[in-house]
Amino acid sequence: MGNNIVDFSVIQKWNRIPANIQQKILENVWCGKCLDAVEVIDYTMTNDKLGVIIEGACKNCGGQVVRILEEN
């Protein structure tokens, strides 16, 4: 996979999430073209004041998808 992590702080946030939950998150991103939850591929993660933002492509159609993991 051609995944990119933009900064170290986002790695720290992501690594606090158990691996099995990380996988579920990556496999459950809404695609507006497919109108379904899909797996994200070729994604980047960035740190944001809201939490972690995952941007990438839908595994099914290649359309752009985004998921925000809000921090508590």
N, CA and C atoms as a LAMMPS dump frame, in Angstrom:
ITEM: TIMESTEP
0
ITEM: NUMBER OF ATOMS
216
ITEM: BOX BOUNDS ff ff ff
-5.0000000000000000e+02 5.0000000000000000e+02
-5.0000000000000000e+02 5.0000000000000000e+02
-5.0000000000000000e+02 5.0000000000000000e+02
ITEM: ATOMS id mol type element x y z
1 1 1 N 0.831 -1.187 0
2 1 2 C 0 0 0
3 1 3 C 0.869 1.241 0
4 2 1 N 0.422 2.279 -0.669
5 2 2 C 1.164 3.519 -0.71
6 2 3 C 0.658 4.491 0.334
7 3 1 N 0.633 4.091 1.578
8 3 2 C 0.084 4.932 2.643
9 3 3 C 1.157 5.859 3.19
10 4 1 N 0.742 7.062 3.547
11 4 2 C 1.666 8.066 4.05
12 4 3 C 1.167 8.618 5.37
13 5 1 N 2.091 8.812 6.276
14 5 2 C 1.793 9.463 7.541
15 5 3 C 2.497 10.81 7.491
16 6 1 N 1.754 11.883 7.717
17 6 2 C 2.288 13.218 7.506
18 6 3 C 3.145 13.709 8.667
19 7 1 N 2.776 13.408 9.915
20 7 2 C 3.613 13.845 11.032
21 7 3 C 3.601 12.83 12.176
22 8 1 N 4.597 12.953 13.024
23 8 2 C 4.802 11.983 14.102
24 8 3 C 3.651 11.971 15.109
25 9 1 N 3.044 13.113 15.376
26 9 2 C 1.968 13.17 16.37
27 9 3 C 0.763 12.336 15.949
28 10 1 N 0.508 12.244 14.655
29 10 2 C -0.607 11.424 14.197
30 10 3 C -0.288 9.937 14.383
31 11 1 N 0.968 9.566 14.253
32 11 2 C 1.378 8.179 14.508
33 11 3 C 1.115 7.826 15.967
34 12 1 N 1.436 8.743 16.865
35 12 2 C 1.209 8.503 18.287
36 12 3 C -0.285 8.304 18.572
37 13 1 N -1.129 9.142 17.995
38 13 2 C -2.577 9.004 18.194
39 13 3 C -3.073 7.679 17.623
40 14 1 N -2.648 7.35 16.42
41 14 2 C -3.085 6.124 15.744
42 14 3 C -2.641 4.894 16.52
43 15 1 N -1.424 4.91 17.049
44 15 2 C -0.9 3.746 17.76
45 15 3 C -1.582 3.505 19.104
46 16 1 N -2.32 4.481 19.605
47 16 2 C -3.097 4.277 20.837
48 16 3 C -4.34 3.428 20.587
49 17 1 N -4.681 3.241 19.34
50 17 2 C -5.844 2.444 18.962
51 17 3 C -5.38 1.005 18.741
52 18 1 N -6.036 0.022 19.35
53 18 2 C -5.64 -1.383 19.145
54 18 3 C -5.664 -1.751 17.654
55 19 1 N -4.759 -2.632 17.244
56 19 2 C -4.592 -3.008 15.834
57 19 3 C -5.882 -3.538 15.211
58 20 1 N -6.637 -4.334 15.964
59 20 2 C -7.876 -4.877 15.388
60 20 3 C -8.905 -3.773 15.14
61 21 1 N -8.914 -2.747 15.97
62 21 2 C -9.827 -1.616 15.777
63 21 3 C -9.334 -0.747 14.619
64 22 1 N -8.021 -0.568 14.504
65 22 2 C -7.466 0.176 13.368
66 22 3 C -7.952 -0.436 12.061
67 23 1 N -7.867 -1.757 11.959
68 23 2 C -8.285 -2.443 10.736
69 23 3 C -9.768 -2.23 10.465
70 24 1 N -10.59 -2.292 11.512
71 24 2 C -12.025 -2.064 11.342
72 24 3 C -12.301 -0.648 10.854
73 25 1 N -11.55 0.321 11.369
74 25 2 C -11.708 1.715 10.942
75 25 3 C -11.39 1.847 9.461
76 26 1 N -10.275 1.256 9.03
77 26 2 C -9.848 1.363 7.631
78 26 3 C -10.785 0.621 6.68
79 27 1 N -11.521 -0.332 7.193
80 27 2 C -12.466 -1.095 6.369
81 27 3 C -13.883 -0.532 6.439
82 28 1 N -14.072 0.603 7.108
83 28 2 C -15.407 1.145 7.319
84 28 3 C -15.41 2.662 7.102
85 29 1 N -15.171 3.052 5.86
86 29 2 C -15.155 4.465 5.473
87 29 3 C -16.269 4.672 4.452
88 30 1 N -17.041 5.725 4.609
89 30 2 C -18.176 5.955 3.726
90 30 3 C -17.71 6.482 2.372
91 31 1 N -18.226 5.86 1.303
92 31 2 C -17.952 6.313 -0.064
93 31 3 C -19.237 6.891 -0.645
94 32 1 N -19.184 8.147 -1.054
95 32 2 C -20.347 8.809 -1.632
96 32 3 C -20.714 8.298 -3.014
97 33 1 N -19.774 7.704 -3.727
98 33 2 C -20.079 7.148 -5.048
99 33 3 C -20.713 5.767 -4.93
100 34 1 N -20.16 4.936 -4.058
101 34 2 C -20.694 3.579 -3.867
102 34 3 C -21.924 3.573 -2.96
103 35 1 N -22.096 4.649 -2.197
104 35 2 C -23.178 4.757 -1.215
105 35 3 C -23.153 3.595 -0.235
106 36 1 N -21.94 3.33 0.255
107 36 2 C -21.745 2.207 1.172
108 36 3 C -20.45 2.427 1.951
109 37 1 N -20.307 1.671 3.024
110 37 2 C -19.052 1.657 3.782
111 37 3 C -18.074 0.758 3.033
112 38 1 N -16.863 1.264 2.831
113 38 2 C -15.86 0.567 2.025
114 38 3 C -14.516 0.588 2.736
115 39 1 N -13.556 -0.107 2.152
116 39 2 C -12.177 -0.059 2.649
117 39 3 C -11.448 1.092 1.961
118 40 1 N -10.685 1.844 2.739
119 40 2 C -9.879 2.937 2.195
120 40 3 C -8.501 2.39 1.824
121 41 1 N -7.996 2.831 0.665
122 41 2 C -6.651 2.444 0.222
123 41 3 C -5.881 3.708 -0.133
124 42 1 N -4.577 3.567 -0.269
125 42 2 C -3.704 4.687 -0.658
126 42 3 C -4.014 5.934 0.172
127 43 1 N -4.072 5.758 1.476
128 43 2 C -4.5 6.839 2.353
129 43 3 C -3.327 7.578 2.994
130 44 1 N -3.638 8.793 3.421
131 44 2 C -2.728 9.577 4.245
132 44 3 C -3.455 9.884 5.544
133 45 1 N -2.688 10.078 6.601
134 45 2 C -3.236 10.478 7.891
135 45 3 C -2.605 11.803 8.278
136 46 1 N -3.448 12.703 8.742
137 46 2 C -2.957 13.982 9.223
138 46 3 C -3.563 14.269 10.591
139 47 1 N -2.81 15.02 11.373
140 47 2 C -3.247 15.437 12.692
141 47 3 C -4.08 16.699 12.53
142 48 1 N -5.181 16.761 13.239
143 48 2 C -6.069 17.907 13.166
144 48 3 C -6.576 18.213 14.564
145 49 1 N -7.07 19.416 14.785
146 49 2 C -7.599 19.761 16.105
147 49 3 C -8.771 18.866 16.483
148 50 1 N -9.456 18.281 15.499
149 50 2 C -10.564 17.366 15.768
150 50 3 C -10.09 15.96 16.104
151 51 1 N -8.9 15.585 15.638
152 51 2 C -8.375 14.239 15.85
153 51 3 C -7.492 13.824 14.687
154 52 1 N -7.736 12.626 14.161
155 52 2 C -6.974 12.085 13.039
156 52 3 C -7.86 12.116 11.798
157 53 1 N -7.323 12.649 10.707
158 53 2 C -8.046 12.665 9.441
159 53 3 C -7.386 11.67 8.498
160 54 1 N -8.187 10.75 7.979
161 54 2 C -7.712 9.743 7.025
162 54 3 C -8.328 10.09 5.67
163 55 1 N -7.473 10.347 4.699
164 55 2 C -7.926 10.656 3.341
165 55 3 C -7.318 9.642 2.39
166 56 1 N -8.143 9.117 1.497
167 56 2 C -7.632 8.137 0.558
168 56 3 C -8.627 7.838 -0.539
169 57 1 N -8.52 6.623 -1.082
170 57 2 C -9.375 6.205 -2.181
171 57 3 C -10.214 4.999 -1.765
172 58 1 N -11.399 4.919 -2.332
173 58 2 C -12.283 3.775 -2.135
174 58 3 C -11.671 2.568 -2.836
175 59 1 N -11.618 1.453 -2.15
176 59 2 C -11.065 0.228 -2.741
177 59 3 C -11.92 -0.266 -3.906
178 60 1 N -13.222 0.032 -3.885
179 60 2 C -14.121 -0.467 -4.926
180 60 3 C -14.11 0.384 -6.199
181 61 1 N -14.279 1.698 -6.048
182 61 2 C -14.446 2.549 -7.227
183 61 3 C -13.291 3.521 -7.456
184 62 1 N -12.425 3.685 -6.456
185 62 2 C -11.304 4.619 -6.58
186 62 3 C -11.659 6.057 -6.245
187 63 1 N -12.913 6.3 -5.878
188 63 2 C -13.333 7.653 -5.512
189 63 3 C -12.683 8.123 -4.22
190 64 1 N -12.634 9.428 -4.032
191 64 2 C -12.023 10.011 -2.838
192 64 3 C -12.915 9.785 -1.624
193 65 1 N -12.295 9.353 -0.52
194 65 2 C -13.006 9.159 0.742
195 65 3 C -12.219 9.816 1.868
196 66 1 N -12.942 10.207 2.918
197 66 2 C -12.333 10.846 4.089
198 66 3 C -13.018 10.304 5.326
199 67 1 N -12.225 10.042 6.345
200 67 2 C -12.78 9.63 7.65
201 67 3 C -12.094 10.46 8.725
202 68 1 N -12.859 10.969 9.658
203 68 2 C -12.319 11.723 10.787
204 68 3 C -12.52 10.91 12.053
205 69 1 N -11.426 10.688 12.767
206 69 2 C -11.481 10.011 14.067
207 69 3 C -11.384 11.094 15.122
208 70 1 N -12.492 11.412 15.715
209 70 2 C -12.529 12.492 16.695
210 70 3 C -11.877 12.08 17.985
211 71 1 N -11.176 13.041 18.586
212 71 2 C -10.57 12.812 19.9
213 71 3 C -11.583 13.144 20.975
214 72 1 N -11.467 12.444 22.089
215 72 2 C -12.338 12.732 23.243
216 72 3 C -11.824 13.915 23.997
